[in-house]
């Protein structure tokens, strides 16, 4: 096996490892909120600082444009520009947090996320191109970088800001000067770390040469034929014979298939040896397919609980666990479990299917969300088990959905279509935040987790209706007698 593809995949992993810095927000929320409360605005609350993360999630709705930028200027340049913006946004928070919550939202919630948007989808697409037969595995492996970051970054953040493991006051805020004064400098350390890792990852990154890419151009006639016959093509048996002779001539068919012999004779009775062709669905065509909307709803159902827990796991844990270091360790271990789950879930999906993998993860997620309030009865151990269990299920959006996009719509427009799928879940997060703030303040944590569990259960209902058939990878075998067979 060549080493170059493995080096590139390792570089993609490091790029995601650096980008995962922003997902440690749940660990530093108490420090940020306490700083703003003590130094900027006396009545700052956790509900208000959660808007920093809401801005991050909502800005992520621009993933589609990050994919388009990669198409226009190249993936490498898109990631170089994004890396600079990402590091600048984090570093600038050193200044912004000393002035106001609004400026903190702009630098850490919006600007840094714009950099992430420019980088996010490209490493996965490149890894899938390098290993097209292991889409789920390489997607999970590369995407696990995002989840690994909290494993060590949480501990670094806590050691720098709160080395003596001081506990918050009864109202949940820190008032110790040694903690408060360390908060602004924390963002300079985070920016330096991400900058170094991104530089290494980009140096290791190299795309597959254009002439060797596995993306094949399908003729306009073949695409038109597949559009008009798509629904009947899927529902009927896999042995149905389609008359390609009346749709396209032999010349155009040979240009749409890979490695067609130049001297192929239409009268020969030999079967076509390389008979696999991938049809690529454009973003516009994807909007006409029900799979796009089913994936979008599932993405909302899993993405919302993930982001909610990412923001509030430490805040909720502080209501019955008086150990700041332990709660940071919980986040670190959960990050490791999440990283492991991305690889594991990728392997599982390669062996079974997107549908059954999603049903399994959403089912576990729903049960754990409904029962998480019971962890306050047993304390630390039970709480860690529940948080780690939930972290395992959150790989759905980052592994199952991207791999499903490739399988259903083809690999050519993966970045754009995945950006469109994720848009619905991220753009609506502001609405979820408004609802959650009301629920927490008026009904408490139990009702809040019940709402999250209900959202997750909705994803189960939607996944049941997701078709098993994969539309865009038909095998076309020619008998050269005027007929062709299509199988899915």
C-alpha positions in Angstrom: 0.0 0.0 0.0 1.3 3.5 -0.8 2.2 5.7 2.1 1.1 9.0 0.5 -2.7 8.3 1.0 -2.1 7.4 4.6 -0.1 10.5 5.2 -2.9 12.6 3.7 -5.6 10.9 5.9 -3.4 11.6 8.9 -3.2 15.2 7.9 -7.0 15.4 7.5 -7.3 14.0 11.0 -4.9 16.7 12.4 -6.9 19.4 10.7 -10.1 18.2 12.4 -8.1 17.8 15.7 -7.3 21.5 15.6 -10.9 22.5 14.6 -12.2 20.6 17.5 -10.8 23.2 19.9 -14.1 25.2 19.5 -16.0 22.2 20.8 -14.5 22.5 24.2 -16.9 25.4 24.9 -18.9 23.4 27.4 -15.7 23.1 29.6 -14.8 26.8 29.6 -18.4 28.1 29.8 -18.2 28.6 33.6 -14.9 30.5 33.2 -16.2 32.7 30.4 -19.5 33.5 32.2 -17.8 34.2 35.5 -15.3 36.5 33.9 -18.0 38.5 32.1 -20.0 38.7 35.3 -17.1 39.9 37.4 -15.3 42.2 34.9 -17.8 43.3 32.3 -21.5 43.0 33.2 -22.6 42.1 36.7 -25.8 40.4 35.7 -24.4 38.1 33.0 -25.9 34.6 33.2 -25.2 31.2 31.7 -28.2 31.6 29.4 -26.7 34.7 27.9 -23.2 33.3 27.3 -24.8 30.2 25.7 -25.5 32.6 22.8 -21.8 32.3 21.9 -22.2 28.7 21.1 -25.6 29.4 19.4 -23.7 31.8 17.1 -21.2 29.1 16.4 -23.9 26.6 15.5 -25.9 29.1 13.4 -22.8 30.2 11.5 -22.2 26.5 10.7 -25.2 26.7 8.5 -22.9 28.2 5.9 -21.1 24.9 5.3 -22.5 24.9 1.8 -20.6 28.0 0.9 -17.4 26.5 2.4 -17.9 23.6 -0.1 -18.4 26.1 -2.9 -15.3 28.0 -2.0 -13.3 24.8 -2.2 -14.7 24.2 -5.7 -13.7 27.7 -6.8 -10.2 28.0 -5.4 -9.3 24.5 -4.5 -9.7 22.6 -1.2 -6.2 23.3 0.0 -6.5 27.1 -0.4 -9.9 27.1 1.1 -8.5 25.4 4.2 -5.5 27.7 4.4 -7.8 30.7 4.4 -10.1 29.1 6.8 -7.3 28.2 9.2 -6.1 31.8 9.3 -9.6 33.0 10.0 -10.2 30.3 12.6 -7.0 31.1 14.6 -7.6 34.9 14.3 -11.1 34.5 15.7 -9.9 32.6 18.8 -6.9 34.9 19.4 -9.1 38.0 19.0 -11.3 36.8 21.9 -8.4 37.8 24.2 -9.4 41.3 23.5 -13.2 41.0 22.9 -14.0 39.2 26.2 -12.5 42.2 28.0 -15.0 44.5 26.4 -18.5 42.9 26.1 -20.5 39.7 25.5 -21.5 40.9 22.1 -17.9 41.3 20.9 -17.1 37.8 22.3 -20.0 36.4 20.4 -18.6 38.0 17.2 -15.0 36.8 17.6 -15.4 33.4 19.2 -18.9 32.5 17.9 -18.9 33.9 14.4 -15.4 34.8 13.1 -13.7 31.6 14.2 -16.7 29.5 12.9 -16.3 31.1 9.5 -12.8 29.7 9.4 -14.2 26.3 10.4 -16.8 26.5 7.6 -14.0 27.0 5.0 -12.2 23.9 6.2 -14.9 21.5 7.5 -16.0 19.4 4.6 -12.8 19.1 2.6 -10.8 16.6 4.7 -13.6 14.0 4.7 -14.2 14.3 0.9 -10.5 13.9 0.2 -10.2 10.9 2.5 -13.2 9.3 0.8 -11.7 9.8 -2.6 -8.5 8.1 -1.5 -10.3 5.1 0.0 -13.7 4.9 -1.9 -14.3 1.3 -0.7 -14.2 2.3 3.0 -16.3 5.4 3.1 -17.7 4.9 6.5 -14.4 3.9 8.1 -12.3 6.8 6.7 -15.1 9.3 7.4 -15.2 8.1 11.0 -11.5 8.0 11.3 -10.9 11.6 10.0 -14.0 13.0 11.8 -12.8 11.5 15.1 -10.3 14.3 15.2 -13.0 16.7 16.3 -14.0 14.5 19.1 -10.4 13.7 20.3 -9.6 17.4 21.0 -11.5 17.6 24.4 -9.6 14.5 25.6 -6.6 16.6 26.3 -7.7 20.2 25.7 -10.2 20.2 28.6 -7.5 19.2 31.0 -5.1 21.9 29.6 -7.8 24.6 29.9 -8.7 23.6 33.5 -5.1 23.3 34.6 -4.3 26.8 33.2 -7.4 28.6 34.6 -8.1 26.6 37.7 -5.0 24.6 38.7 -6.0 24.4 42.4 -9.4 22.8 41.6 -11.3 25.7 43.3 -15.1 25.2 43.3 -17.7 27.7 42.1 -19.9 29.5 44.6 -23.4 28.2 45.5 -24.8 30.2 42.5 -22.6 28.3 40.1 -20.1 31.2 39.3 -16.4 31.6 40.1 -15.4 34.7 42.1 -11.7 33.8 42.6 -9.3 36.4 41.2 -6.7 33.8 40.2 -9.3 32.2 37.9 -10.9 35.4 36.6 -7.5 36.9 35.6 -6.5 33.8 33.6 -9.4 33.7 31.3 -8.4 36.2 28.5 -4.9 34.6 28.1 -6.5 31.2 27.7 -7.7 32.2 24.2 -4.1 33.0 23.1 -3.0 29.6 24.2 -5.9 27.9 22.3 -5.1 30.0 19.2 -1.4 29.0 19.3 -2.3 25.3 19.7 -4.7 25.3 16.8 -2.3 27.2 14.6 0.5 24.7 15.1 -1.7 21.6 14.5 -3.3 23.2 11.4 0.0 24.0 9.9 1.2 20.4 10.3 -2.0 19.0 9.0 -1.9 21.2 5.9 1.7 20.2 5.2 0.7 16.6 5.2 -2.4 17.1 3.1 -2.4 16.3 -0.6 -5.3 15.6 -2.9 -5.6 12.7 -5.3 -4.4 13.8 -8.7 -7.3 14.8 -11.0 -6.5 12.1 -13.6 -6.8 9.3 -10.9 -10.0 10.5 -9.2 -12.8 8.0 -9.0 -15.4 10.6 -10.2 -16.6 9.8 -13.6 -18.5 12.1 -15.9 -21.9 10.7 -17.0 -23.3 11.9 -20.3 -26.3 14.2 -20.4 -28.4 11.6 -22.1 -27.7 9.0 -19.4 -28.4 11.4 -16.7 -31.7 12.4 -18.3 -32.7 8.7 -18.7 -31.9 8.1 -15.0 -34.0 11.1 -13.9 -37.1 9.9 -15.8 -36.8 6.3 -14.8 -35.4 6.7 -11.3 -38.5 5.8 -9.3 -39.5 2.8 -11.4 -35.9 1.8 -11.6 -35.7 1.4 -7.8 -39.0 -0.2 -7.1 -38.8 -2.9 -9.8 -36.6 -6.0 -9.4 -32.8 -5.7 -9.8 -32.9 -7.9 -12.9 -35.1 -5.6 -14.9 -33.6 -5.0 -18.4 -33.5 -1.5 -19.8 -33.1 -0.8 -23.5 -30.2 1.7 -23.6 -30.0 1.5 -27.4 -33.0 3.7 -27.8 -31.7 6.2 -25.3 -28.0 6.7 -26.1 -25.7 5.5 -28.8 -22.7 3.2 -28.1 -20.3 6.1 -28.5 -21.7 8.2 -25.7 -22.2 5.2 -23.5 -18.5 4.3 -23.8 -17.4 7.8 -22.8 -19.6 7.6 -19.6 -18.0 4.4 -18.4 -14.5 4.0 -17.1 -11.7 2.4 -19.1 -13.6 1.6 -22.2 -11.4 -0.1 -24.8 -10.8 2.2 -27.8 -11.6 -0.6 -30.2 -14.7 -1.8 -28.5 -17.0 -3.4 -31.0 -20.8 -3.2 -30.4 -21.3 -6.5 -32.1 -18.9 -8.5 -29.9 -20.6 -10.8 -27.4 -18.1 -10.2 -24.6 -19.5 -8.6 -21.4 -18.1 -5.2 -20.5 -15.4 -5.8 -17.9 -15.4 -2.5 -16.0 -19.1 -2.1 -15.6 -19.4 0.2 -12.6 -20.5 3.8 -13.1 -21.4 6.3 -10.5 -24.1 8.8 -11.1 -23.6 12.2 -9.4 -26.7 14.1 -8.2 -26.3 17.8 -8.4 -27.4 20.0 -5.4 -30.5 21.2 -7.4 -31.5 17.6 -8.2 -30.9 16.6 -4.5 -33.6 19.1 -3.5 -36.1 17.1 -5.5 -35.3 13.8 -3.7 -37.1 12.8 -0.5 -33.8 11.4 0.9 -32.5 14.9 1.2 -35.3 16.0 3.5 -35.2 12.8 5.5 -31.5 13.2 6.2 -32.1 16.8 7.1 -34.7 16.0 9.7 -32.5 13.2 11.2 -29.6 15.7 11.3 -31.8 18.1 13.4 -32.9 15.2 15.7 -29.4 14.2 16.6 -27.5 17.6 16.2 -29.7 19.5 18.7 -29.2 17.1 21.6 -25.5 17.0 20.8 -25.1 20.7 20.9 -27.3 21.1 24.0 -25.3 18.6 26.0 -22.0 20.1 24.7 -23.0 23.5 26.2 -24.7 22.4 29.4 -23.1 19.1 30.5 -20.8 20.9 33.0 -23.4 23.5 34.1 -25.9 20.7 34.8 -23.2 18.5 36.5 -22.3 21.4 38.9 -25.9 21.2 40.3 -25.0 18.0 42.2 -21.2 17.4 41.7 -18.8 19.8 43.5 -15.6 18.9 41.7 -14.6 21.1 38.7 -11.6 18.9 37.8 -13.8 15.8 37.7 -16.3 17.5 35.4 -13.5 18.4 33.1 -12.4 14.8 33.1 -15.9 13.8 32.2 -15.7 16.0 29.2 -12.3 14.6 28.2 -13.4 10.9 28.6 -16.6 11.7 26.7 -14.5 13.2 23.9 -12.4 10.0 23.7 -15.6 7.9 23.6 -17.0 10.1 20.9 -13.8 9.8 18.9 -13.8 6.0 19.2 -17.5 5.9 18.3 -16.8 7.7 15.0 -14.5 5.0 13.9 -16.7 2.2 15.3 -19.9 3.5 13.9 -18.2 4.0 10.5 -17.2 0.3 10.5 -20.7 -0.7 11.6 -22.3 1.3 8.8 -20.0 -0.2 6.2 -21.2 -3.7 7.3 -24.9 -3.1 7.7 -26.5 0.2 6.4 -27.1 3.8 7.3 -30.7 3.1 8.2 -30.1 0.4 10.9 -27.1 2.2 12.3 -29.1 5.4 12.7 -32.0 3.6 14.4 -29.6 2.0 16.8 -27.9 5.3 17.7 -31.1 7.3 18.0 -32.7 4.6 20.1 -29.8 4.6 22.7 -29.7 8.4 22.6 -33.4 8.7 23.3 -33.3 6.4 26.3 -30.3 8.1 27.9 -31.8 11.5 27.5 -35.0 10.5 29.2 -33.2 9.0 32.1 -30.2 11.3 32.6 -31.8 13.2 35.5 -31.5 9.9 37.5 -27.7 10.4 37.6 -28.1 12.9 40.3 -29.2 10.1 42.6 -26.0 8.1 42.2 -23.4 10.8 41.7 -20.2 10.9 39.7 -19.9 7.4 38.3 -23.4 7.2 36.9 -23.1 10.7 35.5 -19.9 9.9 33.6 -21.5 6.7 32.2 -24.5 8.6 30.9 -22.5 11.4 29.4 -20.1 9.0 27.7 -23.0 6.9 26.4 -24.6 9.9 24.9 -21.3 11.0 23.4 -21.1 7.6 21.6 -24.4 8.2 19.9 -23.5 11.7 18.6 -21.4 10.3 15.8 -24.6 10.0 13.7 -24.3 13.5 12.3 -20.6 13.4 11.7 -20.2 9.8 10.3 -23.5 8.3 9.2 -25.0 11.4 7.5 -21.9 12.3 5.4 -21.4 8.7 4.3 -25.1 8.5 3.5 -24.8 11.6 1.4 -22.0 10.0 -0.6 -24.0 6.8 -1.1 -27.3 8.5 -2.1 -26.1 11.5 -4.1 -22.6 10.5 -5.2 -19.2 11.9 -4.2 -18.9 14.8 -6.7 -21.1 17.3 -4.8 -20.7 15.9 -1.3 -19.5 19.1 0.2 -22.3 21.2 -1.2 -25.1 18.7 -0.4 -23.9 17.9 3.1 -23.7 21.7 3.7 -27.3 21.9 2.6 -28.3 19.1 4.9 -26.6 20.5 7.9 -28.0 24.0 7.2 -31.4 23.1 8.4 -30.2 21.9 11.8 -27.7 24.7 12.4 -29.8 27.6 11.1 -32.7 26.6 13.4 -30.5 26.4 16.5 -31.3 30.0 17.5 -35.0 29.0 17.8 -34.1 26.0 19.9 -32.0 28.2 22.2 -34.9 30.5 22.9 -37.1 27.6 23.7 -34.5 25.9 26.0 -33.9 29.1 28.0 -37.6 29.3 28.8 -37.8 25.6 29.7 -34.8 25.6 32.0 -35.8 28.8 33.8 -39.5 27.8 34.2 -39.7 24.0 34.2 -36.2 22.9 35.2 -33.7 20.3 33.9 -36.0 17.3 33.8 -38.4 19.0 31.3 -35.4 20.2 29.3 -34.0 16.7 28.9 -37.5 15.4 28.0 -37.7 17.9 25.2 -34.3 16.8 23.9 -35.3 13.1 24.1 -38.5 13.9 22.2 -36.5 15.5 19.4 -34.3 12.5 19.2 -37.3 10.1 19.1 -38.6 12.1 16.1 -35.4 11.1 14.3 -36.3 7.4 14.9 -39.7 7.9 13.3 -38.2 9.6 10.3 -35.4 7.1 9.8 -38.0 4.3 9.5 -39.1 5.8 6.2 -35.6 6.1 4.8 -35.3 3.7 1.8 -32.8 0.9 1.9 -31.9 1.2 -1.9 -28.9 3.3 -2.7 -29.8 5.3 -5.8 -26.6 6.5 -7.3 -24.4 3.4 -7.7 -26.1 1.2 -10.2 -24.1 -1.5 -12.0 -24.6 -1.3 -15.7 -23.6 -4.4 -17.6 -23.9 -4.5 -21.4 -24.5 -7.6 -23.3 -23.9 -5.8 -26.6 -27.0 -7.2 -28.1 -28.9 -3.9 -27.6 -29.9 -4.5 -24.0 -28.4 -3.4 -20.7 -29.1 -4.6 -17.2 -29.3 -2.3 -14.2 -28.9 -3.5 -10.6 -28.8 -1.7 -7.4 
